Amino acid sequence: MIARDRHQMAQILSDRMTRTYTTLSERQELEPDTSLVKTYMVEAHLSASAEPSQAQNLARSAFSPAAFGKASHVKIYTSGEPTLLSVEATVKSEQVTIYVDFTNSRYWVLHSMASSDAADWMIDRLVSSGPDLDRAWLPADFLESISQLGSFRGLNLDYDRRVVPDVDFQSPHVPVEFLKMQLWGNKAGDVLEILRKKGAFPHETTLSKVKVKFSLDEATNEEFSLDDIKYDGKVTARGTSFLSHIGLVSRVYETYAEQIQNLEKKYALRRNTCGDRLSLEGSPINFLFDRPIANLEVFSQCLFSCGEPFRLWGVPLRLADDFFRVNAVDLHVGSPLQFEIAPDFMRVYLPTGSCGNTIVRLYTNLQHHYDSLVRAVDGDERNVFDF
Amino acid sequence: MRGTSLTFDLILLNLWIGMCRGVAGLPRNLRLLGYKDTWIEKKFPNQDLEPVCPDLVVASEKVKNTLLLEWKSGANTESDQLRRYSRVTQSDLETRAFIARDASHSHDVVIIGRSEYGDRLRIGIEHGHFPFPLLLVAMDGIGLSYNAFKVPQLNALFSPKLELDLRRVPSRFVPLDASSDLWEVAEVVMPKVLQYMTERRSRVDIAVVCQDICDTWSIMGQPARQAVTEKLVEAIRQASRMHFKKYIRLAANRGSFEIINNPLDLTSSKRTAVYKKLLSAQKSLLQAMRTGQGDGSEQLELFREPTN
C-alpha cells in the first residue's frame, strides 16, 4: 500500500503490528515472519543537512531498474512529503512495499512488511548498488547498551573466524573458529556474562542481535514493542505499539549518528593552511588486539581483498617482519584510508571527507570475524566509541 | 612485498607527529608531557628579523616548553642557520610563531641527525657554543648525545636512548615529499584514482591530484612542487601504459588523465571482479616500479638521501 504521508505510513505499519500481535497472542501462536514490521537503518553518503531533493534523487537512483533489474518491476511513488517515497517491487513473485523515510538526509529509515527474504534482498541490493548507501552498523558493545534501554529478552551470538583464516583450524589449541547461539528469555544477560568469563569464550562471544521489550510509557508498560535489533541495522518489530518501536529505533539511530559525527570531527585527518603555515588536525584510530594477530600476511590479505564483509581494496606492503602498511579504499563509499598493522595494533587513518561509517563497519566486522575483544582507542587510550 | 624507503626527513616528521598524538606502537611519553605538533615547516623571523624555519614545532602548555625541531640528514650543520636559531626569543615564539604563551615560556632548538654523523654534527654545535640538544637516531631509538633540554623529563626520556623500532613508525601523516620514490607516489595515487572513479569523474587534472595526495603542497617551493608533479605524471604514465591500461589514459599534454573504464558503470556483481583486477594491477605496478629491489627479502632502507 502506498503511503501519502508519514502519518499514513505510521498508521499502516502500526495497524499491521498491533493486529498481528493481538491476534496471535490470543491464539498463543508465534508470528509468521511475513506479518512483522521490519525497519532498516541505512546511511546515505550525504550531509545530514543536504536538501531533501538531493536525498530523493539519490533514492530514485538507488531504486532504479538498472540497480534492481527489470524483473523486479521496481516502481517509485512520491508522497505528499518531500522526504518520503514508497517503493514497490516484485521479489520472487512476492509483492514488496518499502517506505523510504529520509527526513534526515543522511540517516534514512526504511520500513517494510514483506517477508524477511524479500525485504533483506531489497536492502542488500540497495546498499551494494553503489557507493552512496550503506547499512548502519551496530557493534556488539552498542547492541549491549541498546539491550539496557528496555527489558533484555534475548540474544543472538554470531562469530565466524573462517572469514580471516590466519590459523590452522585443524591443529590443537587454536581458537574457536565458529560460534553461533540463539537465546530467548530473561536470563540473556546472565548467559552473556558466563560466556565472557576468562576460560570461557570471551574472544568469540559477539552479540549479533538483541531482543528488547521497550515502552515509551514505562509507568504502564501496556503499550510496548518487542524488537529484535540486529548488528546490520535491521530491526524487526513485534508488540502492541508502533510508537514504541519507532521510539527505540530513533534512540538507537541518534546514538549511532553521534558516534559517526564524532569520528569524522575528531579523527579525520585534515590539513590546515594559513599563508605559509601548515598544521594537521585529527588522529589515527588505534585498534588494539587483546590476542595478537596470528598471521599478519593472511590477515592483511583477507581484509583488503575487496570481498565481503570488509570490502576494502588495498595492496599490503610488508615493511618489517611484523609490520604492514596498506593504502586502501573502502569500496562501500569509495573513500581512501590508510592502515599500519602490527600483531598487537592496527592504526587506521581516516582522511578528511571520508565517512565515519567505514570505521564502525570495520570495528563491527572485526568483532564478528576476528576478535570480539578488539578495541578502538584514541591517543589517550580512551575508547573511541561511547555507546 | 618488503621494504620502505621513506626519507630521513619524512620518517622524523611522521615519528614526532605520531609520538605527540599517542599513536599505537610508539612511546607515549611526549603525549603524556602534553606536547602537540603545532606547525610543519613554519617560517618565522627571530628578534633580528632573520628567518628560521624548523621542520616541525611541538609545544606543551603542560611543561611550558616549545621544541623547534631541525632534522639533519647529512653530516653537517649550517653555522648561520644555527646562529639565527640562537636569536629566537620567547616573544618571537609568541608573536611570530603563534605559540601559546604558556608553551613558549621556555624553548629548545633540537638538532636531530643520524647516529653515524654524530661527531660531525656535534662539532658544528660545539663550535658555535650553542646550547641546542643534539639527538641521534639509530634503528633502535633516539638518544641525547650532546647538551641538555630545559625540561628535565626530556633529558630523562632521551638518556641514554628512547627505544623504538624505526621500521614501525607511522608514515601516513605526511606520506610523500619531493624526495619520495616513484613507487611510493604510485602507492598513494592509485587508491586516489579509485576514489575519482567512485566520484564518477571522467577527467582529472594532474594539478588537482598533486594537491590531493601531497599534504605539504601548500608550503612547498616551486622546485619541490615540480619534482612531485613530475613523479606523479610518471606514475600515471606508467600505470596507464601497463597495468591500468584499460582504465586510465594520460592526456597528450600530460596535464590530466582520463578515466576510460569505470567499474561503477557495471552491475554490483561484475564490479567486484573488476576491483579485484585493479588490485592485481596495483600489486603488479608497485612490483614493477620496484624492480631490482630483490625478491622480497631485502633490508629496510631507512636513511635514503634526498634526491632533490
Chai-1 contact restraints between the chains, C-beta under 6 A:
chainA,res_idxA,chainB,res_idxB,connection_type,confidence,min_distance_angstrom,max_distance_angstrom,comment,restraint_id
A,S128,B,S268,contact,1.0,0.0,6.0,A-B,restraint_1
A,S129,B,S268,contact,1.0,0.0,6.0,A-B,restraint_2
A,P131,B,T198,contact,1.0,0.0,6.0,A-B,restraint_3
A,R271,B,D215,contact,1.0,0.0,6.0,A-B,restraint_4
A,T273,B,S218,contact,1.0,0.0,6.0,A-B,restraint_5
A,D276,B,K43,contact,1.0,0.0,6.0,A-B,restraint_6
A,D276,B,I219,contact,1.0,0.0,6.0,A-B,restraint_7
A,R277,B,W39,contact,1.0,0.0,6.0,A-B,restraint_8
A,R277,B,K42,contact,1.0,0.0,6.0,A-B,restraint_9
A,L278,B,I40,contact,1.0,0.0,6.0,A-B,restraint_10
A,L278,B,I219,contact,1.0,0.0,6.0,A-B,restraint_11
A,S279,B,W39,contact,1.0,0.0,6.0,A-B,restraint_12
A,S283,B,R21,contact,1.0,0.0,6.0,A-B,restraint_13
A,P284,B,V23,contact,1.0,0.0,6.0,A-B,restraint_14
A,N286,B,A24,contact,1.0,0.0,6.0,A-B,restraint_15
A,C306,B,T272,contact,1.0,0.0,6.0,A-B,restraint_16
A,C306,B,Y275,contact,1.0,0.0,6.0,A-B,restraint_17
A,C306,B,K276,contact,1.0,0.0,6.0,A-B,restraint_18
A,W313,B,Y275,contact,1.0,0.0,6.0,A-B,restraint_19
A,W313,B,L279,contact,1.0,0.0,6.0,A-B,restraint_20
A,V315,B,Q282,contact,1.0,0.0,6.0,A-B,restraint_21
A,V315,B,K283,contact,1.0,0.0,6.0,A-B,restraint_22
A,L317,B,M1,contact,1.0,0.0,6.0,A-B,restraint_23
A,R318,B,M1,contact,1.0,0.0,6.0,A-B,restraint_24
A,R318,B,R2,contact,1.0,0.0,6.0,A-B,restraint_25
A,L319,B,T4,contact,1.0,0.0,6.0,A-B,restraint_26
A,L319,B,R167,contact,1.0,0.0,6.0,A-B,restraint_27
A,A320,B,R167,contact,1.0,0.0,6.0,A-B,restraint_28
A,F323,B,R168,contact,1.0,0.0,6.0,A-B,restraint_29
A,N327,B,E187,contact,1.0,0.0,6.0,A-B,restraint_30
A,N327,B,V188,contact,1.0,0.0,6.0,A-B,restraint_31
A,N327,B,P191,contact,1.0,0.0,6.0,A-B,restraint_32
A,V329,B,P191,contact,1.0,0.0,6.0,A-B,restraint_33
A,V329,B,L194,contact,1.0,0.0,6.0,A-B,restraint_34
A,G334,B,Q195,contact,1.0,0.0,6.0,A-B,restraint_35
A,G334,B,T198,contact,1.0,0.0,6.0,A-B,restraint_36
A,P336,B,P191,contact,1.0,0.0,6.0,A-B,restraint_37
A,P336,B,Q195,contact,1.0,0.0,6.0,A-B,restraint_38
A,Q338,B,R172,contact,1.0,0.0,6.0,A-B,restraint_39
A,A342,B,G25,contact,1.0,0.0,6.0,A-B,restraint_40
A,F345,B,A24,contact,1.0,0.0,6.0,A-B,restraint_41
A,F345,B,G25,contact,1.0,0.0,6.0,A-B,restraint_42
A,R347,B,A24,contact,1.0,0.0,6.0,A-B,restraint_43
A,Y349,B,R172,contact,1.0,0.0,6.0,A-B,restraint_44
A,G379,B,R21,contact,1.0,0.0,6.0,A-B,restraint_45
A,G379,B,G22,contact,1.0,0.0,6.0,A-B,restraint_46
A,D380,B,G22,contact,1.0,0.0,6.0,A-B,restraint_47
